[in-house]
Structures are given as C-alpha cells and as structure tokens.
C-alpha cells in the first residue's frame, strides 16, 4: 500500500521535474519548517482518527477520500497562524509552495499515521496506474533496467544525501537519471523514436514509469525528501 502511493509521489516530486529541466520553486529546507510540517501532519492525523471513528476510511470511495483529505488538510493549514502568515507573504509562489508542502505532509502521514493509509491508498489508486504502467514487454524491460540501475547507484549514497538539503539532493538524483538515460539512449530511441532523447514529453513519460518502479524497489530514497 505504501509503495503504490510512493510511486505517485516519486513521479510528482522528483522524476517529472528532473527529466524536463524546468525550474522548480522550492521552499527553504529548515529545521523550523520541518517542525511546522510535522505539527501539521500530527493535526491531520488527529482529525483523520476522528473521521475514521465516524466512518471507516477504508470504505471511502475515491471521491469521498479526496473530499476528506482536502477538508482535513485545509482545516489544519488554516488553524496554523504561523503557516498562514508564511504562505500569505509568498505572493505568486504560494501555490507552488502549497503543492510541495502537501507532498511532504503526505509522506509524513505515511511514516507516522497508519490510520491515513487507506485514505492515501484510495487517492493513489485514482492517479497512478495509467501514467505509471509500461505498455509493452520491451518497455517494461527498459523501465526495470533503468529502475534497477537507479536504485543500485543511489542506495549506497543515502548517507551522503542525508547530509544535503532538499534542493541539493535533487541535482544528485537528476544527474544519476541522466547517466542512466544516456547509457540506454539506443534502447530509448528504438522504443520512442530517433528524437526521443531531445523530446521532454517522451522523457517525462518514461520518467514517470521509472519513478513508479523505483519507488517500489527503493522507497527509502523518496523518504529522504521529507527530512
């Protein structure tokens, strides 16, 4: 259950960004901010425990799960004056920060709030399968190869990554992806066309699949992005 939702997070938070070379607005990775997000997750978990007593979260439809998550998240955010002041002063960057914050809070819930898991699983089911599934045996073989190489290369570097801020971890991961993609450029071009290595859309689609597979093979890498 955890790895299926992590596949969505890996795509949204990491691979979709790293492979398209778009700038990403990232909030400062500070001890104070992490503490604030931890408190937000604790508040959400408390609310979800109450919701679960009213109606088991495991029995919610996808639509109901989304409504509950949005309501609980909004209530937790709006009741935190410090957080509201912070977001209110960000102007045009507020939306990007809110999305990043939501992803990090979800990971904290996955780590520390078991009651949230059925709800998050339901949300993950509604968003991951179509984008993350390989469509042919040849593509599945390539995705598995790229994922295995990524996990093999990054797992020994967990200690190194823990010593970096979130913003500095992303280039390390992106660099490893670029190495793997270039090493398998021939296979990528055979599957997706001669211009595939210069097509950000095709690389993003492949990155989605590699991210989903990697999240199942080495989820500990993804968890580094909430520390």
QUINOR-V914003 format. One record per residue. N is the residue number from 1. RES is the residue in one letter. PSI is psi in whole degrees, 0 to 359 (999 if undefined). BURIAL is # if it has 24 or more other ideal C-beta (glycine too) atoms within 12 Angstrom, else .. D_LAST is the distance of its C-alpha to the last C-alpha in whole Angstrom. Layout:
N|RES|PSI|BURIAL|D_LAST ; N|RES|PSI|BURIAL|D_LAST
This chain:
1|X|315|.|21 ; 2|X|316|#|18 ; 3|X|329|#|18 ; 4|X|318|#|20 ; 5|X|327|#|18 ; 6|X|329|#|15 ; 7|X|321|#|18 ; 8|X|314|#|18 ; 9|X|321|#|15 ; 10|X|318|#|15 ; 11|X|307|#|18 ; 12|X|316|#|17 ; 13|X|337|#|14 ; 14|X|291|#|15 ; 15|X|321|#|18 ; 16|X|331|#|20 ; 17|X|313|#|19 ; 18|X|328|#|19 ; 19|X|353|#|23 ; 20|X|355|#|24 ; 21|X|28|.|24 ; 22|X|148|.|23 ; 23|X|142|.|21 ; 24|X|130|#|18 ; 25|X|122|.|18 ; 26|X|134|#|14 ; 27|X|153|#|13 ; 28|X|137|.|12 ; 29|X|88|.|9 ; 30|X|160|.|10 ; 31|X|319|.|9 ; 32|X|319|.|12 ; 33|X|318|#|10 ; 34|X|321|#|7 ; 35|X|319|.|10 ; 36|X|317|#|12 ; 37|X|326|#|11 ; 38|X|318|#|10 ; 39|X|322|#|14 ; 40|X|316|#|15 ; 41|X|321|#|14 ; 42|X|317|.|16 ; 43|X|316|#|19 ; 44|X|320|#|19 ; 45|X|319|#|19 ; 46|X|316|.|21 ; 47|X|321|#|23 ; 48|X|328|#|23 ; 49|X|321|.|24 ; 50|X|318|.|27 ; 51|X|321|#|28 ; 52|X|330|#|28 ; 53|X|325|.|31 ; 54|X|315|.|33 ; 55|X|121|.|32 ; 56|X|128|.|30 ; 57|X|336|#|27 ; 58|X|343|.|28 ; 59|X|6|.|31 ; 60|X|147|#|30 ; 61|X|170|.|31 ; 62|X|318|.|29 ; 63|X|316|.|30 ; 64|X|320|.|30 ; 65|X|319|#|26 ; 66|X|318|.|26 ; 67|X|317|.|28 ; 68|X|315|#|26 ; 69|X|313|#|22 ; 70|X|317|.|23 ; 71|X|314|.|25 ; 72|X|317|#|23 ; 73|X|314|#|20 ; 74|X|317|.|23 ; 75|X|320|.|24 ; 76|X|318|#|20 ; 77|X|312|#|20 ; 78|X|342|.|23 ; 79|X|357|.|23 ; 80|X|100|#|21 ; 81|X|319|.|23 ; 82|X|317|.|20 ; 83|X|317|#|18 ; 84|X|320|.|22 ; 85|X|320|.|23 ; 86|X|311|#|20 ; 87|X|321|#|20 ; 88|X|335|.|24 ; 89|X|6|.|24 ; 90|X|345|.|22 ; 91|X|233|.|26 ; 92|X|345|.|25 ; 93|X|355|.|22 ; 94|X|319|.|21 ; 95|X|314|.|21 ; 96|X|319|.|19 ; 97|X|320|#|16 ; 98|X|321|#|17 ; 99|X|317|#|17 ; 100|X|317|#|13 ; 101|X|318|#|12 ; 102|X|318|#|14 ; 103|X|318|#|12 ; 104|X|323|#|9 ; 105|X|321|#|11 ; 106|X|317|#|13 ; 107|X|322|#|10 ; 108|X|322|#|9 ; 109|X|319|#|13 ; 110|X|324|#|13 ; 111|X|318|#|12 ; 112|X|2|#|13 ; 113|X|83|#|16 ; 114|X|326|.|19 ; 115|X|338|#|22 ; 116|X|342|#|20 ; 117|X|315|#|20 ; 118|X|322|#|23 ; 119|X|313|#|23 ; 120|X|325|#|20 ; 121|X|317|#|22 ; 122|X|319|#|25 ; 123|X|318|#|23 ; 124|X|322|#|22 ; 125|X|328|.|25 ; 126|X|350|.|27 ; 127|X|340|#|25 ; 128|X|320|#|24 ; 129|X|312|.|27 ; 130|X|317|.|29 ; 131|X|329|#|27 ; 132|X|348|#|26 ; 133|X|135|.|29 ; 134|X|143|#|31 ; 135|X|342|.|34 ; 136|X|159|.|36 ; 137|X|323|.|36 ; 138|X|318|.|36 ; 139|X|319|#|33 ; 140|X|319|.|31 ; 141|X|317|.|32 ; 142|X|315|#|31 ; 143|X|316|#|28 ; 144|X|321|#|27 ; 145|X|312|#|28 ; 146|X|319|#|26 ; 147|X|316|#|23 ; 148|X|319|.|24 ; 149|X|317|#|24 ; 150|X|311|#|20 ; 151|X|320|#|19 ; 152|X|322|.|21 ; 153|X|323|#|20 ; 154|X|329|#|17 ; 155|X|316|.|16 ; 156|X|349|.|18 ; 157|X|13|.|15 ; 158|X|316|.|12 ; 159|X|317|.|12 ; 160|X|314|.|13 ; 161|X|325|#|10 ; 162|X|336|.|8 ; 163|X|359|.|10 ; 164|X|156|.|10 ; 165|X|166|.|8 ; 166|X|319|#|8 ; 167|X|328|.|12 ; 168|X|340|.|13 ; 169|X|322|#|11 ; 170|X|314|#|13 ; 171|X|328|.|16 ; 172|X|313|#|16 ; 173|X|316|#|16 ; 174|X|319|#|18 ; 175|X|319|.|21 ; 176|X|321|#|21 ; 177|X|318|#|22 ; 178|X|320|#|24 ; 179|X|314|.|26 ; 180|X|317|#|26 ; 181|X|319|#|27 ; 182|X|322|.|30 ; 183|X|333|.|31 ; 184|X|28|#|32 ; 185|X|326|#|33 ; 186|X|313|.|37 ; 187|X|322|.|35 ; 188|X|317|#|33 ; 189|X|326|.|37 ; 190|X|324|.|39 ; 191|X|321|#|37 ; 192|X|359|#|36 ; 193|X|159|.|39 ; 194|X|333|.|40 ; 195|X|10|.|38 ; 196|X|322|#|34 ; 197|X|347|#|32 ; 198|X|7|.|33 ; 199|X|104|.|33 ; 200|X|327|.|29 ; 201|X|317|.|30 ; 202|X|321|#|31 ; 203|X|323|#|28 ; 204|X|318|#|25 ; 205|X|317|#|27 ; 206|X|321|#|27 ; 207|X|325|#|23 ; 208|X|314|#|23 ; 209|X|319|#|25 ; 210|X|320|#|23 ; 211|X|317|#|19 ; 212|X|316|#|21 ; 213|X|318|#|22 ; 214|X|325|#|19 ; 215|X|331|#|17 ; 216|X|327|#|19 ; 217|X|325|#|20 ; 218|X|67|#|16 ; 219|X|339|#|14 ; 220|X|333|#|11 ; 221|X|316|#|11 ; 222|X|322|#|10 ; 223|X|339|#|7 ; 224|X|339|#|6 ; 225|X|7|#|6 ; 226|X|3|#|4 ; 227|X|999|#|0
